[in-house]
Amino acid sequence: MSDPAAAEAVTEDLRPPAYVQESHLRTVRTVREDGLFVPTRLGAAFDMPGAADLDVLQEALCRWTLRHETLRSGFRWDDDEGRAEERAPISSYVDFCGIEQADADRIDDTHAIVARWREFINRCDGRLPNFPVDLGLDPSGKLPTQKLMREMLVDADDAAAFESYCRPYGGSPAGVLAATGLIVHRIGGEPVYRTVVPFHTRVKSRWLDSVGWYVGGAPVEITTERPAGFRSVLEQVRAALRANMPLAHVPIARVLRLLGAGFRPTSPDLYSIVSFIDSRATPGSADWPEQKAYGLIRVSYGDQVCVWTTRLHEGLQFASRYPDTDIAYENMRRYVEQLRDAIVTVARQGPDVCL
Protein backbone atom coordinates (compact mmCIF):
# COMPACT_ATOMS: atom_id res chain seq x y z
CA MET A 1 0.00 0.00 0.00
CA SER A 2 1.55 3.30 -1.05
CA ASP A 3 -0.91 5.58 0.77
CA PRO A 4 -0.02 5.66 4.52
CA ALA A 5 -3.41 7.13 5.45
CA ALA A 6 -5.23 4.35 3.61
CA ALA A 7 -2.99 1.75 5.25
CA GLU A 8 -3.82 3.05 8.72
CA ALA A 9 -7.55 2.79 7.94
CA VAL A 10 -7.39 -0.93 7.02
CA THR A 11 -9.05 -3.28 9.49
CA GLU A 12 -6.47 -5.31 11.39
CA ASP A 13 -6.14 -8.96 10.36
CA LEU A 14 -5.45 -11.28 13.27
CA ARG A 15 -3.54 -13.78 11.16
CA PRO A 16 0.19 -13.39 11.85
CA PRO A 17 2.97 -13.02 9.31
CA ALA A 18 5.09 -16.02 8.42
CA TYR A 19 8.18 -16.52 10.53
CA VAL A 20 10.32 -15.85 7.46
CA GLN A 21 8.51 -12.52 6.96
CA GLU A 22 8.86 -11.61 10.62
CA SER A 23 12.55 -12.54 10.63
CA HIS A 24 13.10 -10.44 7.52
CA LEU A 25 11.33 -7.41 8.99
CA ARG A 26 13.19 -7.70 12.29
CA THR A 27 16.52 -8.07 10.49
CA VAL A 28 15.86 -5.01 8.32
CA ARG A 29 14.94 -2.99 11.40
CA THR A 30 18.02 -4.18 13.29
CA VAL A 31 20.52 -3.39 10.55
CA ARG A 32 18.86 0.00 10.03
CA GLU A 33 19.40 0.68 13.71
CA ASP A 34 23.08 0.02 12.94
CA GLY A 35 22.96 2.66 10.20
CA LEU A 36 22.52 0.41 7.14
CA PHE A 37 19.60 1.02 4.78
CA VAL A 38 19.49 -2.13 2.66
CA PRO A 39 17.23 -2.40 -0.40
CA THR A 40 14.66 -5.15 0.08
CA ARG A 41 13.30 -6.15 -3.27
CA LEU A 42 13.22 -8.88 -5.85
CA GLY A 43 12.63 -8.29 -9.52
CA ALA A 44 13.08 -9.48 -13.06
CA ALA A 45 13.73 -7.83 -16.41
CA PHE A 46 12.98 -9.03 -19.93
CA ASP A 47 12.42 -7.76 -23.45
CA MET A 48 9.24 -8.38 -25.45
CA PRO A 49 8.51 -7.36 -29.03
CA GLY A 50 6.07 -4.59 -29.79
CA ALA A 51 5.05 -1.31 -28.22
CA ALA A 52 4.12 -1.17 -24.54
CA ASP A 53 0.41 -0.60 -23.91
CA LEU A 54 0.52 0.92 -20.43
CA ASP A 55 -3.24 0.54 -19.91
CA VAL A 56 -3.07 -3.18 -20.64
CA LEU A 57 0.00 -3.56 -18.42
CA GLN A 58 -1.72 -1.69 -15.60
CA GLU A 59 -4.79 -3.90 -15.89
CA ALA A 60 -2.68 -7.08 -15.82
CA LEU A 61 -0.78 -5.95 -12.74
CA CYS A 62 -4.01 -4.90 -11.05
CA ARG A 63 -5.67 -8.27 -11.70
CA TRP A 64 -2.57 -10.12 -10.44
CA THR A 65 -2.45 -8.01 -7.29
CA LEU A 66 -6.16 -8.51 -6.60
CA ARG A 67 -5.83 -12.26 -7.10
CA HIS A 68 -3.09 -12.68 -4.48
CA GLU A 69 -3.92 -10.98 -1.22
CA THR A 70 -0.35 -11.24 0.07
CA LEU A 71 0.50 -8.63 -2.58
CA ARG A 72 -2.20 -6.41 -1.08
CA SER A 73 -1.04 -6.92 2.49
CA GLY A 74 1.31 -4.92 4.64
CA PHE A 75 2.56 -4.77 8.20
CA ARG A 76 2.66 -2.27 11.02
CA TRP A 77 4.64 -2.52 14.24
CA ASP A 78 2.54 -2.97 17.38
CA ASP A 79 5.03 -2.46 20.20
CA ASP A 80 7.54 -5.20 19.28
CA GLU A 81 5.16 -7.37 17.26
CA GLY A 82 6.34 -8.16 12.29
CA ARG A 83 0.83 -7.41 12.56
CA ALA A 84 -0.79 -8.30 9.22
CA GLU A 85 -3.23 -5.75 7.84
CA GLU A 86 -5.77 -7.39 5.57
CA ARG A 87 -8.39 -10.14 5.62
CA ALA A 88 -8.36 -12.53 2.69
CA PRO A 89 -10.03 -15.68 1.31
CA ILE A 90 -8.97 -19.26 2.04
CA SER A 91 -6.02 -20.94 0.26
CA SER A 92 -4.01 -17.76 0.52
CA TYR A 93 -0.45 -17.17 1.61
CA VAL A 94 -1.71 -15.11 4.53
CA ASP A 95 -3.70 -18.16 5.67
CA PHE A 96 -0.56 -20.26 5.26
CA CYS A 97 1.34 -17.83 7.49
CA GLY A 98 -1.16 -18.28 10.30
CA ILE A 99 -1.17 -22.07 9.98
CA GLU A 100 2.62 -22.23 9.85
CA GLN A 101 3.04 -20.03 12.89
CA ALA A 102 0.40 -21.88 14.89
CA ASP A 103 2.20 -25.16 14.16
CA ALA A 104 5.62 -23.70 14.96
CA ASP A 105 4.41 -22.13 18.20
CA ARG A 106 3.54 -25.57 19.53
CA ILE A 107 7.24 -26.43 19.50
CA ASP A 108 9.37 -25.68 22.53
CA ASP A 109 13.10 -25.89 23.20
CA THR A 110 12.86 -29.61 24.03
CA HIS A 111 11.65 -30.54 20.54
CA ALA A 112 13.86 -32.93 18.55
CA ILE A 113 14.16 -30.50 15.62
CA VAL A 114 15.38 -27.73 17.92
CA ALA A 115 17.90 -30.14 19.42
CA ARG A 116 19.23 -31.03 15.96
CA TRP A 117 19.61 -27.36 15.05
CA ARG A 118 21.35 -26.76 18.39
CA GLU A 119 23.85 -29.53 17.66
CA PHE A 120 24.45 -28.25 14.14
CA ILE A 121 25.06 -24.68 15.31
CA ASN A 122 27.38 -25.88 18.07
CA ARG A 123 29.44 -27.67 15.43
CA CYS A 124 29.57 -24.34 13.55
CA ASP A 125 31.24 -22.73 16.59
CA GLY A 126 27.95 -21.32 17.80
CA ARG A 127 27.07 -19.52 14.56
CA LEU A 128 25.04 -20.16 11.45
CA PRO A 129 27.36 -21.27 8.63
CA ASN A 130 29.12 -19.00 6.17
CA PHE A 131 30.83 -20.11 2.96
CA PRO A 132 33.94 -21.89 4.29
CA VAL A 133 36.60 -20.10 2.25
CA ASP A 134 38.65 -16.99 2.99
CA LEU A 135 36.56 -13.94 2.06
CA GLY A 136 39.08 -11.31 3.14
CA LEU A 137 36.79 -10.01 5.89
CA ASP A 138 37.88 -7.75 8.73
CA PRO A 139 36.10 -9.12 11.85
CA SER A 140 36.26 -5.72 13.51
CA GLY A 141 35.41 -3.71 10.41
CA LYS A 142 32.15 -2.44 8.96
CA LEU A 143 29.84 -4.68 7.03
CA PRO A 144 31.31 -4.82 3.49
CA THR A 145 29.56 -3.94 0.29
CA GLN A 146 28.71 -6.80 -2.04
CA LYS A 147 29.42 -7.81 -5.62
CA LEU A 148 27.34 -9.86 -8.05
CA MET A 149 28.74 -12.75 -10.07
CA ARG A 150 26.49 -14.25 -12.74
CA GLU A 151 27.25 -16.48 -15.73
CA MET A 152 26.32 -19.69 -17.49
CA LEU A 153 28.09 -22.71 -16.06
CA VAL A 154 27.41 -25.35 -18.72
CA ASP A 155 25.23 -25.83 -21.78
CA ALA A 156 22.04 -27.86 -22.02
CA ASP A 157 23.77 -31.13 -23.00
CA ASP A 158 26.20 -31.14 -20.09
CA ALA A 159 23.46 -30.01 -17.68
CA ALA A 160 21.25 -32.90 -18.83
CA ALA A 161 24.04 -35.47 -18.52
CA PHE A 162 24.99 -34.20 -15.06
CA GLU A 163 21.33 -34.43 -13.98
CA SER A 164 21.07 -37.97 -15.36
CA TYR A 165 24.07 -39.24 -13.41
CA CYS A 166 22.97 -37.49 -10.20
CA ARG A 167 19.28 -38.46 -10.41
CA PRO A 168 19.54 -41.58 -8.18
CA TYR A 169 21.02 -39.39 -5.44
CA GLY A 170 18.64 -36.43 -5.61
CA GLY A 171 19.39 -34.95 -9.02
CA SER A 172 21.23 -31.75 -9.84
CA PRO A 173 20.61 -30.13 -6.42
CA ALA A 174 22.48 -32.98 -4.73
CA GLY A 175 25.17 -32.89 -7.39
CA VAL A 176 25.80 -29.17 -6.98
CA LEU A 177 26.00 -29.57 -3.18
CA ALA A 178 28.40 -32.51 -3.46
CA ALA A 179 30.64 -30.67 -5.91
CA THR A 180 30.53 -27.53 -3.75
CA GLY A 181 31.58 -29.48 -0.67
CA LEU A 182 34.60 -30.96 -2.45
CA ILE A 183 35.60 -27.63 -3.99
CA VAL A 184 35.41 -25.52 -0.84
CA HIS A 185 37.44 -28.19 0.97
CA ARG A 186 40.08 -27.82 -1.72
CA ILE A 187 40.03 -24.02 -1.45
CA GLY A 188 39.48 -23.51 2.26
CA GLY A 189 40.72 -26.76 3.80
CA GLU A 190 37.70 -27.44 6.03
CA PRO A 191 37.15 -31.22 6.45
CA VAL A 192 33.36 -30.82 6.79
CA TYR A 193 31.12 -28.63 4.63
CA ARG A 194 28.15 -27.22 6.52
CA THR A 195 25.41 -25.16 4.93
CA VAL A 196 21.69 -24.39 5.10
CA VAL A 197 19.74 -25.76 2.14
CA PRO A 198 16.50 -24.03 1.08
CA PHE A 199 13.42 -26.20 0.54
CA HIS A 200 9.98 -25.17 -0.62
CA THR A 201 7.20 -25.50 1.94
CA ARG A 202 4.24 -25.98 -0.41
CA VAL A 203 3.50 -29.36 1.11
CA LYS A 204 -0.20 -29.24 0.19
CA SER A 205 -1.70 -28.76 -3.24
CA ARG A 206 -3.89 -25.88 -2.03
CA TRP A 207 -0.83 -23.62 -1.99
CA LEU A 208 0.50 -24.51 -5.44
CA ASP A 209 -0.96 -21.48 -7.26
CA SER A 210 -0.47 -19.04 -4.40
CA VAL A 211 2.10 -16.25 -4.46
CA GLY A 212 4.16 -16.09 -1.28
CA TRP A 213 7.42 -16.84 0.47
CA TYR A 214 7.07 -20.63 0.71
CA VAL A 215 10.65 -21.36 1.71
CA GLY A 216 12.27 -23.05 4.69
CA GLY A 217 15.83 -24.11 5.42
CA ALA A 218 17.48 -27.27 6.71
CA PRO A 219 21.06 -27.85 7.87
CA VAL A 220 23.31 -30.16 5.88
CA GLU A 221 26.77 -31.50 6.72
CA ILE A 222 29.08 -33.25 4.27
CA THR A 223 32.42 -34.84 5.14
CA THR A 224 34.78 -33.95 2.30
CA GLU A 225 38.19 -34.94 3.62
CA ARG A 226 39.73 -37.81 1.61
CA PRO A 227 36.51 -38.88 -0.16
CA ALA A 228 36.63 -42.11 -2.18
CA GLY A 229 35.06 -40.33 -5.15
CA PHE A 230 32.24 -38.09 -6.25
CA ARG A 231 29.68 -40.89 -5.89
CA SER A 232 30.51 -41.35 -2.21
CA VAL A 233 29.90 -37.66 -1.55
CA LEU A 234 26.64 -37.85 -3.51
CA GLU A 235 25.56 -40.69 -1.23
CA GLN A 236 26.30 -38.50 1.80
CA VAL A 237 24.29 -35.64 0.35
CA ARG A 238 21.32 -37.90 -0.42
CA ALA A 239 21.32 -39.24 3.14
CA ALA A 240 21.66 -35.75 4.64
CA LEU A 241 18.86 -34.28 2.53
CA ARG A 242 16.49 -37.15 3.33
CA ALA A 243 17.25 -36.98 7.04
CA ASN A 244 17.05 -33.20 7.37
CA MET A 245 14.32 -32.17 4.93
CA PRO A 246 11.63 -32.28 7.67
CA LEU A 247 13.58 -29.60 9.58
CA ALA A 248 12.72 -27.09 6.84
CA HIS A 249 9.06 -27.17 7.86
CA VAL A 250 9.85 -25.58 11.21
CA PRO A 251 10.87 -21.98 10.45
CA ILE A 252 14.48 -21.31 11.38
CA ALA A 253 13.41 -17.99 12.91
CA ARG A 254 11.29 -19.93 15.42
CA VAL A 255 14.19 -22.29 16.16
CA LEU A 256 16.62 -19.42 16.74
CA ARG A 257 14.17 -17.75 19.09
CA LEU A 258 13.97 -20.96 21.13
CA LEU A 259 17.75 -21.27 21.17
CA GLY A 260 18.09 -17.92 22.93
CA ALA A 261 18.98 -14.30 22.28
CA GLY A 262 22.45 -14.92 20.89
CA PHE A 263 21.44 -14.54 17.24
CA ARG A 264 21.07 -10.80 16.87
CA PRO A 265 21.39 -10.30 13.08
CA THR A 266 24.32 -8.19 11.95
CA SER A 267 23.95 -8.89 8.22
CA PRO A 268 20.94 -8.96 5.86
CA ASP A 269 21.79 -12.62 5.15
CA LEU A 270 21.67 -14.76 8.29
CA TYR A 271 23.67 -17.58 6.70
CA SER A 272 25.24 -18.77 3.49
CA ILE A 273 23.16 -20.82 1.05
CA VAL A 274 23.68 -22.82 -2.12
CA SER A 275 20.31 -23.02 -3.83
CA PHE A 276 19.06 -24.88 -6.90
CA ILE A 277 15.87 -24.34 -8.87
CA ASP A 278 14.66 -25.85 -12.15
CA SER A 279 12.74 -23.12 -13.96
CA ARG A 280 12.02 -25.03 -17.17
CA ALA A 281 8.43 -25.84 -16.17
CA THR A 282 7.61 -22.14 -15.78
CA PRO A 283 5.23 -21.09 -18.58
CA GLY A 284 7.10 -19.09 -21.21
CA SER A 285 10.57 -20.02 -19.91
CA ALA A 286 11.63 -21.27 -23.35
CA ASP A 287 11.26 -17.68 -24.61
CA TRP A 288 13.49 -16.14 -21.93
CA PRO A 289 16.70 -16.10 -23.99
CA GLU A 290 14.98 -14.23 -26.83
CA GLN A 291 13.45 -11.84 -24.30
CA LYS A 292 16.79 -11.33 -22.52
CA ALA A 293 15.08 -12.22 -19.26
CA TYR A 294 17.06 -12.26 -16.04
CA GLY A 295 16.49 -11.96 -12.31
CA LEU A 296 17.35 -8.83 -10.37
CA ILE A 297 19.25 -9.89 -7.24
CA ARG A 298 19.70 -7.55 -4.31
CA VAL A 299 23.36 -6.56 -3.93
CA SER A 300 24.04 -4.15 -1.09
CA TYR A 301 25.91 -5.02 2.13
CA GLY A 302 26.78 -8.37 3.65
CA ASP A 303 29.49 -10.73 4.86
CA GLN A 304 27.84 -13.93 3.59
CA VAL A 305 27.99 -15.76 0.27
CA CYS A 306 24.64 -16.67 -1.32
CA VAL A 307 24.69 -18.89 -4.41
CA TRP A 308 21.80 -19.65 -6.77
CA THR A 309 22.08 -22.27 -9.51
CA THR A 310 19.21 -22.30 -11.99
CA ARG A 311 18.42 -24.94 -14.60
CA LEU A 312 17.29 -23.20 -17.77
CA HIS A 313 16.42 -24.64 -21.16
CA GLU A 314 19.80 -23.48 -22.42
CA GLY A 315 21.86 -24.92 -19.55
CA LEU A 316 22.78 -24.33 -15.92
CA GLN A 317 23.20 -20.76 -14.71
CA PHE A 318 25.19 -19.51 -11.72
CA ALA A 319 24.55 -16.35 -9.71
CA SER A 320 26.01 -15.21 -6.40
CA ARG A 321 26.37 -12.21 -4.16
CA TYR A 322 29.51 -12.08 -2.06
CA PRO A 323 31.60 -9.57 -0.07
CA ASP A 324 33.39 -7.07 -2.27
CA THR A 325 36.98 -7.87 -1.35
CA ASP A 326 39.87 -8.92 -3.57
CA ILE A 327 40.31 -12.20 -1.70
CA ALA A 328 36.59 -13.04 -1.92
CA TYR A 329 36.58 -12.34 -5.65
CA GLU A 330 39.63 -14.55 -6.20
CA ASN A 331 38.20 -17.45 -4.23
CA MET A 332 34.73 -17.10 -5.77
CA ARG A 333 36.30 -17.23 -9.24
CA ARG A 334 38.15 -20.37 -8.21
CA TYR A 335 34.90 -21.85 -6.93
CA VAL A 336 32.95 -21.06 -10.11
CA GLU A 337 35.62 -22.41 -12.46
CA GLN A 338 36.04 -25.60 -10.43
CA LEU A 339 32.25 -26.05 -10.19
CA ARG A 340 32.02 -25.79 -13.97
CA ASP A 341 34.87 -28.31 -14.37
CA ALA A 342 33.24 -30.69 -11.90
CA ILE A 343 29.87 -30.63 -13.68
CA VAL A 344 31.48 -31.18 -17.09
CA THR A 345 33.67 -33.99 -15.76
CA VAL A 346 30.76 -35.84 -14.16
CA ALA A 347 28.59 -35.23 -17.23
CA ARG A 348 31.18 -36.76 -19.54
CA GLN A 349 32.78 -39.42 -17.31
CA GLY A 350 30.13 -40.37 -14.77
CA PRO A 351 29.88 -40.04 -10.99
CA ASP A 352 32.71 -42.50 -10.19
CA VAL A 353 35.37 -39.90 -10.97
CA CYS A 354 37.52 -38.38 -8.24
CA LEU A 355 37.16 -34.62 -8.49
C-alpha positions, -999 to 999 in steps of 0.1 A, spaced: 0 0 0 16 33 -11 -9 56 8 0 57 45 -34 71 55 -52 43 36 -30 17 53 -38 31 87 -75 28 79 -74 -9 70 -90 -33 95 -65 -53 114 -61 -90 104 -55 -113 133 -35 -138 112 2 -134 119 30 -130 93 51 -160 84 82 -165 105 103 -158 75 85 -125 70 89 -116 106 125 -125 106 131 -104 75 113 -74 90 132 -77 123 165 -81 105 159 -50 83 149 -30 114 180 -42 133 205 -34 106 189 0 100 194 7 137 231 0 129 230 27 102 225 4 71 196 10 48 195 -21 27 172 -24 -4 147 -51 1 133 -62 -33 132 -89 -58 126 -83 -95 131 -95 -131 137 -78 -164 130 -90 -199 124 -78 -235 92 -84 -254 85 -74 -290 61 -46 -298 51 -13 -282 41 -12 -245 4 -6 -239 5 9 -204 -32 5 -199 -31 -32 -206 0 -36 -184 -17 -17 -156 -48 -39 -159 -27 -71 -158 -8 -59 -127 -40 -49 -111 -57 -83 -117 -26 -101 -104 -24 -80 -73 -62 -85 -66 -58 -123 -71 -31 -127 -45 -39 -110 -12 -4 -112 1 5 -86 -26 -22 -64 -11 -10 -69 25 13 -49 46 26 -48 82 27 -23 110 46 -25 142 25 -30 174 50 -25 202 75 -52 193 52 -74 173 63 -82 123 8 -74 126 -8 -83 92 -32 -58 78 -58 -74 56 -84 -101 56 -84 -125 27 -100 -157 13 -90 -193 20 -60 -209 3 -40 -178 5 -4 -172 16 -17 -151 45 -37 -182 57 -6 -203 53 13 -178 75 -12 -183 103 -12 -221 100 26 -222 98 30 -200 129 4 -219 149 22 -252 142 56 -237 150 44 -221 182 35 -256 195 72 -264 195 94 -257 225 131 -259 232 129 -296 240 117 -305 205 139 -329 186 142 -305 156 154 -277 179 179 -301 194 192 -310 160 196 -274 150 214 -268 184 239 -295 177 245 -282 141 251 -247 153 274 -259 181 294 -277 154 296 -243 136 312 -227 166 280 -213 178 271 -195 146 250 -202 115 274 -213 86 291 -190 62 308 -201 30 339 -219 43 366 -201 23 387 -170 30 366 -139 21 391 -113 31 368 -100 59 379 -77 87 361 -91 118 363 -57 135 354 -37 104 322 -24 90 298 -47 70 313 -48 35 296 -39 3 287 -68 -20 294 -78 -56 273 -99 -81 287 -127 -101 265 -142 -127 273 -165 -157 263 -197 -175 281 -227 -161 274 -254 -187 252 -258 -218 220 -279 -220 238 -311 -230 262 -311 -201 235 -300 -177 213 -329 -188 240 -355 -185 250 -342 -151 213 -344 -140 211 -380 -154 241 -392 -134 230 -375 -102 193 -385 -104 195 -416 -82 210 -394 -54 186 -364 -56 194 -349 -90 212 -318 -98 206 -301 -64 225 -330 -47 252 -329 -74 258 -292 -70 260 -296 -32 284 -325 -35 306 -307 -59 305 -275 -37 316 -295 -7 346 -310 -24 356 -276 -40 354 -255 -8 374 -282 10 401 -278 -17 400 -240 -15 395 -235 23 407 -268 38 377 -274 60 371 -312 65 334 -308 68 311 -286 46 281 -272 65 254 -252 49 217 -244 51 197 -258 21 165 -240 11 134 -262 5 100 -252 -6 72 -255 19 42 -260 -4 35 -294 11 -2 -292 2 -17 -288 -32 -39 -259 -20 -8 -236 -20 5 -245 -54 -10 -215 -73 -5 -190 -44 21 -162 -45 42 -161 -13 74 -168 5 71 -206 7 106 -214 17 123 -231 47 158 -241 54 175 -273 67 211 -278 79 233 -302 59 268 -315 67 291 -333 43 324 -348 51 348 -340 23 382 -349 36 397 -378 16 365 -389 -2 366 -421 -22 351 -403 -51 322 -381 -63 297 -409 -59 305 -413 -22 299 -377 -16 266 -378 -35 256 -407 -12 263 -385 18 243 -356 3 213 -379 -4 213 -392 31 217 -357 46 189 -343 25 165 -371 33 173 -370 70 171 -332 74 143 -322 49 116 -323 77 136 -296 96 127 -271 68 91 -272 79 98 -256 112 109 -220 105 145 -213 114 134 -180 129 113 -199 154 142 -223 162 166 -194 167 142 -178 191 140 -210 211 178 -213 212 181 -179 229 190 -143 223 224 -149 209 214 -145 172 211 -108 169 214 -103 131 243 -82 119 239 -89 82 209 -90 59 218 -126 51 217 -148 83 237 -176 67 252 -188 35 232 -208 10 237 -228 -21 203 -230 -38 191 -249 -69 159 -243 -89 147 -259 -121 127 -231 -140 120 -250 -172 84 -258 -162 76 -221 -158 52 -211 -186 71 -191 -212 106 -200 -199 116 -213 -234 113 -177 -246 135 -161 -219 167 -161 -240 150 -142 -268 134 -118 -243 168 -113 -225 151 -122 -193 171 -123 -160 165 -120 -123 174 -88 -104 193 -99 -72 197 -76 -43 234 -66 -39 240 -42 -11 259 -50 21 268 -84 36 295 -107 49 278 -139 36 280 -158 3 246 -167 -13 247 -189 -44 218 -196 -68 221 -223 -95 192 -223 -120 184 -249 -146 173 -232 -178 164 -246 -212 198 -235 -224 219 -249 -195 228 -243 -159 232 -208 -147 252 -195 -117 246 -164 -97 260 -152 -64 264 -122 -42 295 -121 -21 316 -96 -1 334 -71 -23 370 -79 -13 399 -89 -36 403 -122 -17 366 -130 -19 366 -123 -57 396 -146 -62 382 -174 -42 347 -171 -58 363 -172 -92 382 -204 -82 349 -218 -69 329 -211 -101 356 -224 -125 360 -256 -104 323 -260 -102 320 -258 -140 349 -283 -144 332 -307 -119 299 -306 -137 315 -312 -171 337 -340 -158 308 -358 -142 286 -352 -172 312 -368 -195 328 -394 -173 301 -404 -148 299 -400 -110 327 -425 -102 354 -399 -110 375 -384 -82 372 -346 -85 
